[in-house]
Amino acid sequence: MNIEDLLIPAPHIKCEDWQLGSHIKGEVLPGGIALIFCSDERGAGRSSKYNDFEKTRMELYALSKQDWNVPVSDLGDFISGKTVQDTHFALQEILSYCFKLEAIPVVIGGSNSLAHALFMASRQVVEDLQYVQVSHILHLKNQGEQINDKNFLAKIFEVENQPLSDYCHLGLQIHANNEEVIQLMKEVDFEVVRLAQMVNSPEDMEPYFRHADMVTFNCDAVESFADSFSLHPQVNGLNRREICTFTKEAGLSERLKTVGIFNFDFQSKNRLNHQLLAQMIWYLIDGINIRKSHPTKKNLETFWVMHEGRELAFLRDTFTNLWYFGNSEELSECVPCAKQDYENAKEGKLSKRILNHIS
């Protein structure tokens, strides 16, 4: 399959030399970032009718390129399949092509259920896949063959060959969810973080993103203002600064393979909505560039804490000032944590993540 047959090339938008649009390419570049705009919203109960992405592109292309070294490509508009299954299959083909060139594909638009396609493609290149989803709602009912926003996560959990290694759900709004589903997530040790825990404390959320292979953002988790930001607008949710902070944290992930930003309302006539989506993408790209500038060899300091008669080790990366829990030379075997976790441990308080690691 030729991926050019699956995409409509992005239109040319005239930009000044300092702006990102002057440096965006139309083909996948090795080690780069590949933007893919998608219209298929059937998983959210909408249609696959073509969306006009020009407003968002205009806002994104006009932003500063900064001193980034990682090349950015806009592969254009993905052509929806005749069926939902066709869309997922074709999207996986594009993602796999990007992975072969060690590029990071970023899927923008479409329904939240497209996360299933991202997972199925990513599991071909990652053995122990860690997935972080930012969404106000959590569905686990596996009803029907056709993948949709209410069953895609259950279908991901049921994959037997190369199953999901770890899952974290951020931004949950308790009033919109079934308590039984939340309790089930706790029983299987997958972490669920409520919206109230994320508000005004982005630094505490960073550890959840640090080892993520795949991150998806449901735009329904962002509060709408003046006009609908997402397909299912919410009066409550993450604010504009917070969501940009978290997209940057996703870009900073040491293992990032792919990102999805779903359920955005491209029919919105409010320029500020398209501006916010563009800035979310910009901060994601910024995070990826910062992370790729970090030295590969880490210099670590070890701090010991006595807790109930045993010694616990906390590690600090002297370059990034990021913290880990564990005493292993392989950081992949340690638990990403915040400095506050270390401070709390000195007072005898251990977080659930650390308790699960030592139990």
HUTA-V311573 format. One record per backbone hydrogen bond with DSSP energy under -1.0 kcal/mol. CO is the residue of the C=O (numbers start at 1). NH is the residue of the N-H. If there is no record, write none. Layout:
CO/NH + CO/NH
This chain:
2/5 + 3/6 + 6/79 + 8/77 + 16/19 + 18/65 + 19/22 + 20/23 + 25/74 + 29/32 + 32/104 + 33/73 + 34/106 + 35/75 + 36/108 + 37/78 + 40/111 + 41/44 + 41/46 + 42/45 + 43/149 + 47/41 + 53/57 + 54/58 + 55/59 + 56/60 + 57/61 + 58/62 + 60/63 + 61/21 + 63/20 + 65/68 + 71/33 + 72/25 + 73/35 + 76/37 + 77/8 + 83/87 + 84/88 + 85/89 + 86/90 + 87/91 + 88/92 + 89/93 + 90/94 + 91/95 + 92/96 + 93/97 + 94/98 + 95/99 + 96/100 + 98/103 + 99/102 + 101/31 + 104/34 + 105/259 + 106/36 + 107/261 + 108/38 + 110/263 + 111/114 + 112/115 + 113/116 + 114/118 + 115/119 + 116/120 + 117/121 + 118/122 + 119/123 + 121/124 + 122/125 + 122/126 + 129/165 + 129/166 + 130/213 + 130/214 + 131/168 + 132/216 + 133/170 + 134/218 + 136/173 + 141/143 + 148/152 + 151/155 + 152/156 + 153/157 + 154/158 + 156/159 + 166/131 + 167/191 + 168/133 + 169/193 + 170/135 + 172/195 + 173/176 + 174/177 + 178/182 + 179/183 + 180/184 + 181/185 + 182/186 + 183/187 + 184/188 + 185/190 + 186/189 + 191/169 + 193/171 + 193/172 + 195/198 + 195/199 + 198/201 + 201/204 + 202/205 + 205/208 + 206/209 + 206/210 + 209/212 + 210/254 + 213/257 + 213/258 + 214/132 + 215/260 + 216/134 + 217/262 + 218/221 + 219/222 + 221/238 + 225/227 + 229/265 + 234/224 + 238/223 + 239/243 + 240/244 + 241/245 + 242/246 + 243/247 + 244/248 + 245/249 + 246/250 + 247/251 + 248/252 + 250/253 + 258/215 + 259/107 + 260/217 + 261/109 + 262/219 + 263/231 + 264/266 + 265/268 + 270/273 + 270/274 + 271/275 + 272/276 + 273/277 + 274/278 + 275/279 + 276/280 + 277/281 + 278/282 + 279/283 + 280/284 + 281/285 + 282/286 + 283/287 + 284/288 + 285/289 + 286/290 + 287/291 + 288/292 + 291/294 + 299/318 + 301/316 + 303/314 + 305/312 + 307/310 + 310/307 + 312/305 + 313/326 + 314/303 + 315/324 + 316/301 + 317/321 + 322/317 + 323/337 + 324/315 + 325/335 + 330/333 + 331/334 + 335/325 + 338/341 + 338/342 + 339/343 + 340/344 + 341/345 + 342/346 + 344/349 + 345/348 + 351/355 + 352/356 + 353/357 + 354/358 + 355/359
